[in-house]
Amino acid sequence: VELDEKQAETWTYCDGLEHPLSAHRLPNGNTLIGDARLGKLIEVTPDKKIAWTYQSPNLANMRMRNSRRTPQGTTLIAEEAIATIHEIDAQGKSIWQWQAPNGPNRRAYQALRLPNGNTLVSLNDPGEVVEVSQDGQIVRSIAGANLRLQFGWASGMALFPNGNLLISDYTGRRLVEIDPKGNLVNELRLGPRTVASLDIIR
């Protein structure tokens, strides 16, 4: 559902969906939707035509969480169940994959491609955001074993233009802004409610 500033519905899509957990408005005006029950991604045009589809049994039955299109036109998919990130091209071919250390005992929520080509991945147990290089090495960790900044479960995340990172601490029920060095800049406590996914409107 897309809402305007007055919270009136301006666009909806539900055809064939069972459990959509991810929606990403693309620069071309289409919307990338991920259905975790079906293990399926679709790109839908403003007039509700399907422009692109990808489906995998490995992602079905609630194993998948967030998906995001990269500036290069590939798609990053978080397979939550084994803390694995899949990158596929426009033809649905796997071109990159990364699994968190001790992956089967962790959960991945989202991956975000950075301008330097590295990939941010949000994880739980412990709550952490890691920056992964193209060769699969962790080059930066935010929170995790760092007791100075702890997350219950890092889920959604987005980049500010200044390089800061906005992160949802899902089970901690808060939103935090972190600078590139991993320092806490701002924090919003959400009380009894929580937020899984987020984005920054530019």
C-alpha positions in Angstrom: 0.0 0.0 0.0 1.3 3.5 -0.9 -0.1 6.4 1.2 0.2 10.1 0.5 0.9 12.7 3.1 -2.7 12.6 4.3 -2.5 8.8 4.7 -4.9 8.3 1.8 -4.2 5.2 -0.4 -2.7 6.1 -3.7 -1.6 2.7 -4.9 -2.1 -0.9 -3.8 -1.0 -4.3 -5.1 -2.2 -7.7 -3.7 -2.6 -10.0 -6.7 -1.3 -13.5 -5.8 0.5 -12.3 -2.7 0.4 -14.5 0.4 2.9 -13.0 2.9 4.7 -9.9 1.5 7.4 -8.8 3.9 9.4 -6.4 1.6 8.5 -3.6 -0.7 11.1 -1.3 -2.4 10.2 1.6 -4.7 12.7 1.6 -7.6 14.1 4.6 -9.4 12.1 3.6 -12.6 8.9 3.9 -10.6 8.3 0.2 -10.3 8.0 -1.6 -7.0 10.0 -4.7 -5.9 7.9 -6.9 -3.6 9.2 -9.9 -1.7 6.7 -12.6 -0.6 8.3 -14.8 2.2 5.6 -17.5 2.1 6.1 -18.1 -1.7 9.8 -17.4 -1.8 9.1 -15.1 -4.6 10.1 -11.6 -5.8 8.2 -9.6 -8.3 8.8 -6.2 -9.9 5.4 -4.4 -10.5 4.8 -1.4 -12.7 2.6 1.5 -11.6 -0.2 0.1 -13.7 0.2 -3.3 -11.8 1.8 -5.3 -14.5 4.6 -7.7 -13.5 7.9 -6.7 -15.2 10.2 -9.2 -13.5 9.9 -12.3 -11.4 12.3 -14.5 -9.4 11.3 -17.5 -7.3 13.3 -20.1 -5.4 12.2 -23.0 -3.1 15.1 -22.2 -0.8 13.4 -18.9 0.0 9.9 -20.1 0.5 8.0 -21.0 3.8 9.1 -17.8 5.6 12.9 -18.3 5.0 13.2 -15.0 3.2 13.1 -11.5 4.6 14.1 -8.2 3.0 15.2 -7.7 -0.6 16.7 -4.6 -2.2 17.8 -3.7 -5.7 21.4 -2.4 -6.1 22.4 0.6 -8.2 23.9 -2.0 -10.6 20.5 -3.5 -11.3 21.1 -6.7 -9.3 19.0 -7.8 -6.4 20.1 -8.6 -2.9 18.0 -11.1 -1.0 18.3 -12.0 2.7 17.7 -15.7 3.4 17.0 -15.2 7.1 16.9 -18.9 8.1 20.6 -19.5 7.5 21.9 -15.9 7.6 22.8 -15.9 3.9 22.7 -13.1 1.4 22.1 -13.9 -2.3 22.8 -11.6 -5.1 21.1 -12.3 -8.4 21.2 -10.6 -11.8 18.3 -9.6 -14.0 18.2 -13.1 -15.5 17.9 -14.7 -12.0 21.5 -16.0 -12.0 23.3 -16.1 -8.7 26.4 -13.9 -9.0 27.4 -13.5 -5.3 26.6 -15.1 -2.0 27.7 -14.6 1.6 26.8 -16.4 4.8 27.4 -15.0 8.2 29.9 -16.9 10.4 27.9 -19.5 12.4 25.1 -18.8 9.9 22.7 -21.6 10.7 22.5 -20.3 14.3 21.9 -16.7 13.2 19.3 -14.7 11.2 19.9 -12.2 8.4 17.3 -9.5 7.7 18.6 -7.1 5.0 21.5 -6.4 2.8 22.4 -3.0 1.4 25.0 -2.3 -1.3 27.4 0.6 -0.5 28.9 3.0 -3.0 32.3 1.4 -2.4 31.0 -2.0 -3.6 30.9 -3.6 -0.2 27.6 -4.9 1.3 26.0 -4.1 4.7 24.2 -7.0 6.3 22.0 -6.8 9.4 22.0 -9.8 11.8 20.9 -11.1 15.2 22.4 -13.3 17.9 24.2 -11.0 18.6 22.5 -8.0 17.0 25.0 -6.6 14.5 25.5 -4.9 11.2 28.6 -6.0 9.3 30.2 -4.6 6.2 31.3 -7.4 3.9 33.9 -6.9 1.0 33.3 -8.3 -2.4 35.6 -11.3 -1.5 33.4 -12.1 1.5 35.6 -10.6 4.3 34.1 -8.7 7.2 35.8 -5.3 7.1 33.6 -3.5 9.7 31.3 -4.5 12.5 28.7 -2.3 14.3 27.5 -3.5 17.7 27.8 -7.3 17.8 30.5 -8.1 20.4 31.0 -4.4 21.0 29.4 -4.0 24.5 29.4 -0.2 24.1 26.7 -0.4 21.5 24.3 -3.4 21.7 21.4 -4.4 19.5 18.8 -7.0 20.3 18.2 -7.7 16.6 19.5 -5.4 13.8 16.8 -5.5 11.1 16.1 -2.6 8.6 18.8 -0.1 7.7 19.3 2.8 5.3 22.1 5.3 4.5 21.9 9.0 5.1 23.6 11.3 2.5 26.4 12.1 5.0 27.3 8.5 5.4 25.6 7.9 8.7 23.5 4.7 9.0 19.9 4.4 10.3 19.3 1.0 11.9 16.2 -0.6 13.4 16.9 -2.5 16.6 13.9 -4.7 16.2 13.7 -6.5 19.6 15.3 -3.5 21.3 12.3 -1.4 20.1 14.4 1.6 18.9 15.8 3.4 15.9 19.5 4.4 16.0 21.7 6.6 13.9 25.3 5.6 13.7 28.2 7.5 12.2 30.8 5.8 9.9 33.0 5.0 12.9 30.2 3.2 14.7 29.4 5.9 17.2 25.8 6.5 18.3 24.5 9.9 17.0 20.8 9.7 17.7 18.4 7.2 19.3 14.6 7.0 19.2 12.9 4.7 21.7 9.7 3.2 20.3 8.0 2.1 23.5 5.7 -1.0 23.1 5.8 -0.8 19.3 8.7 -1.7 17.0 9.8 -1.3 13.4 11.3 -4.0 11.2 12.0 -2.2 7.9 12.7 1.4 7.2 14.0 3.8 4.6 15.1 7.4 4.3 13.1 9.8 2.0 15.4 12.1 0.2 
